[in-house]
Amino acid sequence: MNIKHERPDFVRNFVKPKNTEIKHISGHWYLYERATKYNPETGKSTKVSGKMLGKITEQGLVGKRIDFSHIREIEVVELGASQYFYEKGALIRERLKEFFPDVWREIFTVAVMRLAYDRTLRRCHTHYETSILSSIFPGLPISPASLTRLLDRLGQDRGNIRKFLLSMPRDANRFMTVDGHRLLSASRTLENAEVGYDSKLRYKDQVNLLYIFSLGDGVGRPEYYMQFAGNIPDVTAFSALLREAGIDEKDCIFIADKGFGSEDNFDLVDGSLLHYMTPLKRGSLEVRGKVPNSQFDYEYGFIYHKRPILAKRIDCEGYAVHLFLDPSLLAEETAGMLAGLGKKNATLEARKGKELGRREKGKGRLTDEELAAMAPCMLSEEISGKTEMGTISIRTNQLELSPEQVYCIYKQRQAVEQFFKTFDCTLEFNASYMRGIYSMEAWLFLNHLSMTMGVEAMDSIANLGRTQDISLDDFIQGMRKIKAIKVDGKWYPAKVIKKVDTMCKQLGIELESIDDIIQSERRSAP
């Protein structure tokens, strides 16, 4: 039952702005957004309450120094994610302005919308209109039809895309690696869409996307990319990629996965000057029979992330194989094996018990030999031949590196895997509906810009040791909850829920004055 409360004079005299309402909650008076929504079932419009804008007191609306007698309208837009990526993307905007002077605003805005909301290009304009970027860059032509023309034009300008990629600064203390990724294509007209090798065994038309990363501190930063036809192997395309990127093959490391380790692939990479590291499958000829019987027989040892790692180097013709024993991995695999062994023995014991019960009733189903074969499996039998438990073997042609260097560099591959996991799952860039090679090129460039800004956010989270608590998706969803309210021509941040406020404080996020940003962009506009 609704109870009407008598309004005090300061509430009755309060000039309520358009599209707002006053609520009485727990003895206090608050100002809320108010809108109407059409209900097709009843054929009527109903009231919809929005965000709380402030507390009404005898001094006015708490926290606002505004003369409400002159208010004509209130506008509410998303602020947090859009402004965060605007501020963090300053260098990207600077470079876009240099190489794409007439469309840099559109390119940057679309990249932010696809990162902060979703990858679908046709919804970019809707997200833009409800974002603070619509006030920073007003009137951008990014409707679906306008974006189609932009993609076609941008995709034909690989020359300036290349200049943009090369202009971004690189940290000399980080080493370079190259890796490939397969993107499915639903288009029958895309020139580069061909059936090729796919580690996920997806025998469909695909494009081979090769990336150069700089690695260090557990973060893989995307530096350069190039697309190839899906039927071109990664190793074959490496030289073309590095040549276009202006990187000497000797200055880059190819860190492969276990699926790479075939002799044909090694012949290809050994025939080039490219440095490589790739793990070998257990039981490979290079390691078979060479695993030490005891941890005390390993030649080297070091600490990695507070874990002891033991190592042995096996020199071969033109390359070396480094065998590593990780006691933590050994304990994990041993626990898994024991759990499986216990389950297996429990199943055998249960079957044996049922057979003995049937025999007591003269209804046995198994022969004496079959019953005798149900003896429990012994640990010694289960572990026999599994000499490589807890080990990782890595083949490399960088003979000057120590085992510790090889191990640390290889472990950086997890950063590349995290990049492509974000690329595929979080931002859903794993499949394309582009119909031509130019629109595909533009689509990949927009993906690259979004991923570059996303990686910077992930880097900030990782630097504070919060990766276990805050994913990129968590971060974006939280930042999107920060709204801006435009009152009488000025922007004000709305009240933020405690969880988002805590996250911002933990990550040291302080958004600049939006009015200052808008004025700055207007002054710099031609």
C-alpha positions in Angstrom: 0.0 0.0 0.0 1.4 3.4 -1.0 1.6 5.9 1.9 1.6 9.6 1.0 3.9 11.7 3.1 3.3 15.4 3.6 6.0 17.3 1.9 7.9 20.0 3.9 8.2 23.5 2.5 11.7 22.9 1.2 10.5 20.0 -0.9 7.3 21.8 -2.1 9.4 24.8 -3.1 12.0 22.7 -4.9 11.8 23.3 -8.7 11.8 19.9 -10.1 13.6 19.6 -13.5 12.0 18.1 -16.5 12.0 14.2 -16.7 12.6 13.8 -12.9 10.5 12.8 -9.9 10.7 13.2 -6.1 10.7 10.2 -3.9 10.3 9.8 -0.1 12.6 7.0 1.3 13.2 6.3 4.9 12.4 9.8 6.0 14.4 11.5 3.3 13.6 13.1 0.0 15.4 12.2 -3.2 15.4 13.3 -6.9 15.3 10.5 -9.5 15.3 10.3 -13.2 11.9 9.6 -14.7 10.9 8.4 -18.2 7.9 6.9 -19.9 7.8 3.6 -21.8 5.1 2.4 -24.1 3.4 -0.9 -23.3 2.1 -2.5 -26.4 -0.1 -5.0 -24.4 -2.1 -2.2 -22.6 -1.7 0.4 -25.3 -0.6 2.9 -22.7 2.6 4.5 -21.5 3.9 3.7 -18.0 6.3 5.5 -15.8 9.9 4.1 -15.5 12.2 5.4 -12.7 15.8 5.8 -13.4 19.0 6.7 -11.4 18.9 8.6 -8.2 20.3 12.1 -8.9 20.7 13.5 -5.4 19.2 14.1 -2.0 16.9 17.2 -1.5 17.6 19.1 1.6 16.8 22.6 3.0 20.0 23.7 1.3 18.9 22.3 -2.1 20.1 19.2 -3.9 23.1 17.8 -2.0 26.4 17.9 -3.8 25.2 20.2 -6.6 25.8 24.0 -6.7 23.3 24.7 -9.4 20.5 27.2 -9.8 17.7 24.8 -10.6 15.3 27.7 -11.4 16.9 27.9 -14.9 17.0 24.1 -15.6 15.3 23.1 -18.8 16.4 19.5 -19.3 18.5 16.7 -18.0 20.6 14.3 -20.2 22.1 11.1 -18.9 24.8 9.2 -20.8 27.4 6.5 -20.1 30.7 8.1 -18.9 33.1 5.7 -17.2 34.2 3.2 -19.9 34.1 5.7 -22.7 36.1 8.4 -20.9 38.6 5.9 -19.5 39.5 4.6 -22.9 39.4 8.1 -24.3 42.0 9.2 -21.8 44.1 6.0 -22.1 43.9 6.2 -25.9 45.6 9.6 -26.2 48.6 8.2 -28.2 46.3 6.2 -30.5 44.3 9.3 -31.2 47.5 11.3 -31.9 48.7 8.7 -34.4 45.3 8.3 -36.1 45.1 12.1 -36.5 48.4 12.0 -38.3 47.7 9.2 -40.7 43.9 9.5 -41.1 43.3 13.2 -40.5 39.7 13.4 -41.9 38.3 10.2 -40.3 40.3 9.7 -37.1 37.4 10.5 -34.8 35.2 7.9 -36.5 37.9 5.3 -36.3 38.7 5.9 -32.7 35.1 6.1 -31.6 34.1 2.9 -33.3 37.1 1.1 -31.8 36.0 2.3 -28.3 32.4 1.3 -28.8 33.4 -2.2 -29.9 35.6 -2.6 -26.9 33.2 -1.0 -24.3 29.9 -2.5 -25.7 30.0 -5.2 -28.4 31.7 -6.0 -31.6 28.6 -5.6 -33.8 29.3 -2.7 -36.2 25.6 -2.0 -36.9 25.0 -1.2 -33.2 27.9 1.3 -32.9 25.8 4.3 -33.6 23.3 3.4 -30.9 26.0 3.0 -28.3 27.7 6.2 -29.5 24.5 8.2 -29.0 24.2 7.0 -25.3 28.0 7.6 -24.6 29.8 10.7 -23.5 31.8 10.4 -26.8 28.7 11.8 -28.6 29.5 15.1 -26.7 33.2 14.9 -27.1 32.9 14.1 -30.9 29.4 15.3 -31.8 27.7 14.4 -35.0 29.9 11.6 -36.2 28.6 9.8 -39.3 28.8 6.2 -38.0 25.4 4.9 -39.0 25.5 1.4 -40.6 25.6 2.9 -44.1 28.3 5.3 -43.2 30.4 2.6 -41.6 30.2 0.5 -44.8 31.8 3.3 -46.7 34.4 3.9 -44.0 35.4 0.3 -43.9 35.9 0.1 -47.7 37.9 3.3 -47.7 40.0 2.4 -44.6 40.7 -1.1 -45.9 42.2 0.2 -49.1 44.7 2.2 -47.2 47.0 -0.5 -45.9 49.9 1.9 -46.5 48.7 4.3 -43.7 47.6 1.4 -41.5 51.2 0.1 -41.8 52.6 3.6 -41.0 50.3 3.7 -37.9 51.5 0.3 -36.7 55.1 1.2 -37.2 54.8 4.6 -35.5 53.7 3.2 -32.2 56.7 3.1 -29.7 58.3 -0.2 -28.7 60.0 -1.0 -25.5 63.6 -2.1 -26.3 63.6 -4.2 -23.0 60.8 -6.4 -24.2 61.5 -9.2 -26.7 59.5 -9.8 -29.9 57.6 -12.9 -30.7 55.3 -13.9 -33.6 52.3 -16.2 -33.6 49.3 -17.1 -35.8 45.6 -17.2 -35.2 42.8 -18.6 -37.4 39.6 -16.6 -37.9 36.5 -18.3 -39.4 34.8 -16.6 -42.3 31.2 -16.9 -43.3 31.7 -15.1 -46.6 31.9 -16.9 -49.9 33.4 -13.8 -51.6 36.3 -13.1 -49.3 39.5 -13.7 -51.2 41.7 -14.8 -48.2 39.1 -17.3 -46.8 40.5 -20.7 -47.5 40.4 -24.1 -45.7 43.7 -24.6 -44.0 45.4 -26.0 -40.9 43.5 -25.3 -37.7 44.7 -26.5 -34.3 41.0 -26.6 -33.2 40.2 -29.0 -36.2 37.7 -26.6 -37.7 37.7 -27.5 -41.4 36.0 -24.4 -42.6 37.0 -21.3 -44.6 39.3 -19.2 -42.5 41.8 -16.3 -42.6 45.3 -16.7 -41.2 46.0 -13.7 -38.9 49.7 -13.4 -37.9 50.7 -11.1 -35.1 53.9 -9.7 -33.7 53.9 -9.2 -29.9 56.3 -7.6 -27.5 56.5 -9.7 -24.4 57.6 -9.0 -20.9 56.2 -8.9 -17.3 53.5 -11.4 -18.3 51.8 -9.1 -20.8 51.7 -9.6 -24.5 51.3 -6.3 -26.3 50.2 -6.4 -29.9 52.6 -4.6 -32.2 51.9 -5.5 -35.8 49.6 -7.8 -37.7 49.1 -9.0 -41.3 46.4 -11.3 -42.8 47.1 -14.2 -45.1 45.0 -16.8 -46.9 43.9 -19.6 -44.6 45.8 -22.3 -46.6 49.1 -20.6 -46.0 51.1 -22.1 -43.1 52.3 -19.8 -40.3 56.0 -20.5 -40.9 55.7 -19.8 -44.6 54.1 -16.4 -43.9 56.5 -15.3 -41.1 59.2 -13.9 -43.4 56.6 -11.7 -45.3 55.2 -10.5 -42.0 58.6 -9.6 -40.5 59.7 -8.0 -43.7 56.7 -5.7 -43.9 57.1 -4.8 -40.1 60.8 -4.0 -40.7 62.0 -6.5 -38.1 65.0 -8.7 -38.7 64.2 -12.4 -38.3 67.1 -12.7 -35.9 65.5 -10.2 -33.5 62.2 -12.2 -33.2 61.3 -15.5 -31.5 58.6 -17.8 -32.7 57.1 -19.4 -29.6 54.9 -22.3 -30.8 52.5 -24.7 -29.2 52.8 -28.5 -29.1 50.8 -28.8 -32.4 53.8 -27.3 -34.2 56.3 -29.9 -33.4 56.6 -31.9 -36.6 59.8 -32.5 -38.6 58.3 -30.8 -41.7 57.6 -27.6 -39.6 61.1 -27.7 -38.1 62.6 -28.1 -41.6 60.7 -24.9 -42.6 61.8 -22.9 -39.7 65.4 -24.2 -39.7 65.6 -23.1 -43.3 64.9 -19.5 -42.2 66.8 -17.2 -39.9 63.9 -17.1 -37.4 64.6 -18.1 -33.8 62.1 -20.5 -32.3 61.0 -22.2 -29.2 58.5 -25.0 -29.2 57.5 -27.6 -26.7 57.8 -31.3 -27.7 55.2 -33.9 -27.1 56.1 -36.4 -24.4 57.7 -39.5 -25.7 59.5 -37.6 -28.5 62.7 -39.1 -29.9 64.9 -36.2 -28.6 63.9 -36.9 -25.0 63.1 -40.6 -24.9 65.5 -42.5 -22.6 67.2 -39.2 -21.5 65.0 -38.2 -18.5 67.1 -38.3 -15.2 66.0 -41.0 -12.8 66.3 -38.7 -9.8 65.9 -35.0 -9.3 69.5 -34.9 -8.1 70.6 -35.9 -11.6 69.5 -32.7 -13.2 72.2 -30.3 -14.2 70.6 -26.9 -13.5 68.1 -25.4 -11.1 66.4 -22.0 -10.6 63.4 -20.4 -8.9 60.5 -19.3 -11.1 57.5 -17.5 -9.4 58.6 -19.0 -6.0 58.7 -22.5 -7.4 61.9 -24.6 -7.9 62.5 -25.7 -11.5 65.2 -28.3 -12.4 66.7 -28.5 -15.9 68.8 -30.6 -18.2 70.2 -29.5 -21.6 70.4 -32.0 -24.5 72.5 -30.7 -27.4 71.6 -31.8 -30.9 72.8 -30.8 -34.4 71.8 -27.2 -34.9 69.5 -27.0 -31.9 69.1 -27.8 -28.2 66.4 -29.5 -26.2 65.8 -28.2 -22.6 64.2 -30.7 -20.3 62.5 -29.1 -17.2 61.1 -30.8 -14.1 58.5 -28.8 -12.2 57.9 -30.4 -8.8 54.5 -28.6 -8.5 53.4 -30.0 -11.9 54.7 -33.5 -10.9 52.7 -33.3 -7.6 49.6 -32.2 -9.6 49.9 -35.0 -12.2 50.6 -37.6 -9.5 47.5 -36.5 -7.6 45.5 -36.8 -10.7 46.9 -40.2 -11.5 46.2 -41.5 -7.9 42.7 -40.2 -8.1 42.1 -42.0 -11.4 43.8 -45.2 -10.0 41.5 -45.1 -6.9 38.4 -44.7 -9.0 39.5 -47.5 -11.3 40.1 -49.9 -8.3 36.8 -48.9 -6.7 35.0 -49.8 -9.9 36.8 -53.1 -10.1 36.0 -53.9 -6.5 32.4 -53.1 -7.0 32.1 -55.3 -10.1 34.0 -58.1 -8.2 31.5 -57.8 -5.3 28.5 -58.1 -7.6 30.0 -61.2 -9.3 30.6 -62.8 -5.9 27.1 -62.0 -4.9 25.7 -63.6 -8.0 27.9 -66.7 -7.5 26.5 -67.2 -4.0 23.1 -67.5 -5.8 24.5 -69.8 -8.5 24.1 -67.1 -11.1 27.7 -66.2 -11.8 28.5 -64.5 -15.2 32.3 -64.4 -15.3 34.8 -67.2 -15.7 37.3 -67.8 -12.9 40.0 -66.3 -15.1 38.0 -63.1 -15.6 37.3 -62.9 -11.9 41.0 -63.3 -11.1 41.8 -60.5 -13.5 39.9 -58.1 -11.3 42.9 -57.7 -9.0 43.6 -54.1 -7.9 45.9 -52.1 -10.1 49.2 -51.3 -8.3 50.8 -47.9 -8.3 54.1 -49.4 -9.7 52.1 -50.7 -12.7 50.3 -47.5 -13.3 53.4 -45.3 -13.2 55.6 -47.7 -15.2 56.9 -46.0 -18.4 55.7 -42.6 -17.3 59.2 -41.2 -16.8 58.3 -37.8 -18.1 55.6 -36.9 -15.5 56.0 -33.4 -14.3 58.3 -32.4 -17.2 58.3 -30.0 -20.1 60.6 -30.3 -23.1 61.4 -27.3 -25.2 63.3 -27.3 -28.5 65.1 -24.1 -29.6 67.8 -23.0 -32.0 68.9 -20.2 -29.7 71.9 -22.0 -28.4 73.3 -19.1 -26.4 70.4 -19.0 -24.0 70.6 -20.6 -20.6 67.9 -23.1 -19.4 66.4 -20.4 -17.1 66.2 -17.9 -20.0 64.5 -20.5 -22.2 62.0 -21.4 -19.5 61.1 -17.8 -18.7 60.7 -16.8 -22.3 58.6 -19.8 -23.1 56.3 -19.1 -20.1 55.6 -15.6 -21.7 53.6 -17.5 -24.3 50.7 -17.5 -21.7 50.4 -13.8 -22.4 49.9 -14.5 -26.1 47.3 -17.1 -25.3 45.5 -14.7 -23.0 45.5 -12.1 -25.8 43.9 -14.5 -28.2 41.5 -15.7 -25.6 40.4 -12.1 -25.0 40.3 -11.6 -28.8 38.0 -14.7 -29.3 35.9 -14.9 -26.1 35.7 -11.5 -24.4 35.5 -9.3 -27.5 34.2 -12.0 -29.9 36.5 -11.2 -32.8 37.0 -14.9 -33.6 34.7 -14.8 -36.8 34.1 -12.4 -39.5 31.2 -11.6 -41.8 33.2 -9.2 -44.0 32.7 -9.9 -47.7 35.7 -8.3 -49.3 39.4 -8.1 -48.6 39.2 -4.3 -48.0 36.4 -4.5 -45.4 38.3 -7.4 -43.8 41.5 -5.3 -43.6 39.5 -2.4 -41.9 37.8 -4.9 -39.6 41.1 -6.3 -38.4 42.5 -2.7 -37.9 39.5 -1.8 -35.7 40.0 -5.1 -33.8 43.7 -4.2 -33.3 42.8 -0.7 -31.9 40.3 -2.2 -29.5 42.6 -5.0 -28.4 45.5 -2.5 -27.8 43.3 -0.4 -25.5 42.0 -3.6 -23.8 45.5 -4.9 -23.2 46.5 -1.6 -21.6 43.6 -2.0 -19.2 44.6 -5.6 -18.5 48.2 -4.5 -17.9 47.0 -1.9 -15.3 45.0 -4.6 -13.5 47.9 -7.0 -13.6 50.4 -4.4 -12.2 48.2 -4.2 -9.1 47.9 -7.9 -8.8 44.2 -8.0 -9.3 43.9 -10.3 -12.3 42.3 -13.0 -10.1 39.6 -10.6 -9.0 38.9 -8.4 -12.0 38.7 -9.6 -15.6 38.6 -7.2 -18.5 34.9 -7.9 -18.9 34.4 -7.2 -15.2 36.3 -4.0 -15.5 34.3 -2.8 -18.6 30.9 -3.7 -17.1 31.8 -1.9 -13.9 33.0 1.3 -15.7 29.9 1.4 -17.8 27.9 1.9 -14.7 29.4 5.3 -14.2 27.0 7.8 -15.7 27.2 11.5 -16.5 24.3 14.0 -16.0 24.1 17.1 -18.1 22.3 19.8 -16.1 21.8 23.3 -17.5 24.6 22.8 -20.1 27.2 21.3 -17.7 28.2 17.7 -17.1 28.3 16.1 -13.6 29.2 12.6 -12.6 26.3 10.7 -11.1 26.4 8.8 -7.9 28.4 5.5 -8.2 27.6 2.2 -6.5 30.1 1.2 -3.8 31.5 -1.8 -5.7 32.4 0.3 -8.8 33.8 3.2 -6.6 36.0 0.7 -4.7 37.3 -0.8 -8.0 38.2 2.7 -9.3 40.0 3.5 -6.1 41.9 0.2 -6.2 43.0 0.8 -9.8 43.8 4.5 -9.1 41.3 5.7 -11.7 40.4 9.4 -11.6 38.4 10.7 -14.6 39.2 14.2 -15.7 36.6 17.0 -16.0 34.4 16.1 -18.9 33.7 19.7 -19.7 37.4 20.4 -20.0 37.8 17.5 -22.4 34.9 18.7 -24.5 36.2 22.3 -24.7 39.7 21.0 -25.5 38.4 18.9 -28.4 36.3 21.9 -29.7 39.3 24.2 -29.7 41.4 21.6 -31.6 38.7 21.0 -34.2 39.3 22.4 -37.7 
